[in-house]
Amino acid sequence: MKLAGLAGVLALASTLTGTAAARAEVVDSSPAGFEVLHAVQVAAPPDKVYAAILTPARWWNGEHSWSGQAKNLTLDLDRGCLCEALPDGGQARHMTVVFADGKSQLRMSGALGPLQHTGASGHLNFAVKPDNGGTALAVSYHVGGYAKGGLAETWAAPVDAVLGEQVARLKRYVETGKPD
């Protein structure tokens, strides 16, 4: 295992046990892809955190959507879709839900945002665990495939930044009722 990958695993483990501060980083990268991880402590019970994850329109930054408006985002477990309504009746399927246990794990497959224009695909994972009277939330995105100019070289840092912003907004939304 690469040193960066090992550091990410150790950081996730310590965060989920409540022994470390929030972690956000590109934990692994290669010419074929990369992994980003954001782990935070949320001052709310796990069921509230999980429920909030399912309402991205309330916390996602609309600047990182095709329509420019977060209110157009839905995460529908019955349809298995993180989708977005577009103007004039269009729609975007950002990700497909591949696993949801209704309480602690949500996994989706797909290429977010501009990665849809590449040969890349990814798996976005939300892990929710009770911890110290609140919740340990770990969000990871594993991306692999092809992108002109290199997948990790071109996309790892911007994807990490955008995902980090969304996780911070989710945390603020759960804790305060407002993502900003």
WOLINMO-V453580 format. One record per residue. N is the residue number from 1. RES is the residue in one small letter. PHI is phi as a letter, one per 20 degrees, with the letter a starting at -180 (none if undefined). Layout:
# WOLINMO-V453580
n:N res:RES phi:PHI
n:N res:RES phi:PHI
This chain:
# WOLINMO-V453580
n:1 res:m phi:none
n:2 res:k phi:f
n:3 res:l phi:g
n:4 res:a phi:f
n:5 res:g phi:f
n:6 res:l phi:f
n:7 res:a phi:f
n:8 res:g phi:f
n:9 res:v phi:f
n:10 res:l phi:f
n:11 res:a phi:f
n:12 res:l phi:f
n:13 res:a phi:f
n:14 res:s phi:f
n:15 res:t phi:f
n:16 res:l phi:f
n:17 res:t phi:e
n:18 res:g phi:n
n:19 res:t phi:d
n:20 res:a phi:c
n:21 res:a phi:f
n:22 res:a phi:g
n:23 res:r phi:c
n:24 res:a phi:b
n:25 res:e phi:a
n:26 res:v phi:e
n:27 res:v phi:e
n:28 res:d phi:b
n:29 res:s phi:b
n:30 res:s phi:b
n:31 res:p phi:g
n:32 res:a phi:e
n:33 res:g phi:r
n:34 res:f phi:b
n:35 res:e phi:c
n:36 res:v phi:d
n:37 res:l phi:c
n:38 res:h phi:c
n:39 res:a phi:c
n:40 res:v phi:c
n:41 res:q phi:e
n:42 res:v phi:d
n:43 res:a phi:e
n:44 res:a phi:a
n:45 res:p phi:f
n:46 res:p phi:g
n:47 res:d phi:f
n:48 res:k phi:f
n:49 res:v phi:f
n:50 res:y phi:f
n:51 res:a phi:f
n:52 res:a phi:f
n:53 res:i phi:g
n:54 res:l phi:f
n:55 res:t phi:c
n:56 res:p phi:f
n:57 res:a phi:f
n:58 res:r phi:e
n:59 res:w phi:c
n:60 res:w phi:f
n:61 res:n phi:f
n:62 res:g phi:f
n:63 res:e phi:f
n:64 res:h phi:d
n:65 res:s phi:b
n:66 res:w phi:f
n:67 res:s phi:e
n:68 res:g phi:n
n:69 res:q phi:c
n:70 res:a phi:f
n:71 res:k phi:f
n:72 res:n phi:e
n:73 res:l phi:e
n:74 res:t phi:c
n:75 res:l phi:c
n:76 res:d phi:d
n:77 res:l phi:f
n:78 res:d phi:f
n:79 res:r phi:e
n:80 res:g phi:m
n:81 res:c phi:b
n:82 res:l phi:e
n:83 res:c phi:c
n:84 res:e phi:c
n:85 res:a phi:f
n:86 res:l phi:d
n:87 res:p phi:g
n:88 res:d phi:m
n:89 res:g phi:n
n:90 res:g phi:f
n:91 res:q phi:b
n:92 res:a phi:c
n:93 res:r phi:e
n:94 res:h phi:f
n:95 res:m phi:b
n:96 res:t phi:d
n:97 res:v phi:f
n:98 res:v phi:d
n:99 res:f phi:b
n:100 res:a phi:b
n:101 res:d phi:e
n:102 res:g phi:n
n:103 res:k phi:b
n:104 res:s phi:c
n:105 res:q phi:c
n:106 res:l phi:c
n:107 res:r phi:c
n:108 res:m phi:c
n:109 res:s phi:d
n:110 res:g phi:q
n:111 res:a phi:d
n:112 res:l phi:f
n:113 res:g phi:l
n:114 res:p phi:f
n:115 res:l phi:f
n:116 res:q phi:f
n:117 res:h phi:e
n:118 res:t phi:d
n:119 res:g phi:e
n:120 res:a phi:e
n:121 res:s phi:b
n:122 res:g phi:b
n:123 res:h phi:c
n:124 res:l phi:d
n:125 res:n phi:c
n:126 res:f phi:d
n:127 res:a phi:c
n:128 res:v phi:d
n:129 res:k phi:b
n:130 res:p phi:g
n:131 res:d phi:a
n:132 res:n phi:l
n:133 res:g phi:m
n:134 res:g phi:c
n:135 res:t phi:c
n:136 res:a phi:e
n:137 res:l phi:d
n:138 res:a phi:d
n:139 res:v phi:c
n:140 res:s phi:c
n:141 res:y phi:c
n:142 res:h phi:d
n:143 res:v phi:c
n:144 res:g phi:b
n:145 res:g phi:p
n:146 res:y phi:c
n:147 res:a phi:b
n:148 res:k phi:g
n:149 res:g phi:n
n:150 res:g phi:o
n:151 res:l phi:f
n:152 res:a phi:f
n:153 res:e phi:f
n:154 res:t phi:e
n:155 res:w phi:d
n:156 res:a phi:g
n:157 res:a phi:f
n:158 res:p phi:f
n:159 res:v phi:f
n:160 res:d phi:g
n:161 res:a phi:f
n:162 res:v phi:f
n:163 res:l phi:f
n:164 res:g phi:f
n:165 res:e phi:f
n:166 res:q phi:f
n:167 res:v phi:f
n:168 res:a phi:f
n:169 res:r phi:f
n:170 res:l phi:f
n:171 res:k phi:g
n:172 res:r phi:f
n:173 res:y phi:f
n:174 res:v phi:f
n:175 res:e phi:f
n:176 res:t phi:c
n:177 res:g phi:n
n:178 res:k phi:c
n:179 res:p phi:f
n:180 res:d phi:e
